Amino acid sequence: MSDLMLNGASYSLDAEGYLKDLSQWNAEIAGAFASSIDLELTESHWELIHLMRQFYQEFDLSPAMRPFIKYITQHLGSDKGKSIYLMQLFPGDGSPVKRIALIAGLPKPDNCL
């Protein structure tokens, strides 16, 4: 996938389908990415998407699972700071943080295959 076409606009994607220009991200793009992995976004999803974007702004990188779990615990509490919580909200093959980064318009976390 090299481009995402959405409402007449074209958005460049990298070789793995992640948004190249992070400043172009918006809720419509997030919805399109979520749809591409058969996910309907709820308030719980958005809470984690926005938190990952906050993590990226703070540390200038997309987090791996453990640092993001710790960050979630600090900001949202220990009930949400569990990998099982992320896996339930963002099911599929591989790491949930990889799917959250995609939907959040961020680069793929470095340690994700």
Summary of the structure (lengths in Angstrom):
residues: 113
radius of gyration: 13.3
end to end distance: 17.3
largest distance: 42.0
contacts: 315
relative contact order: 0.17
helix: 50%
strand: 9%
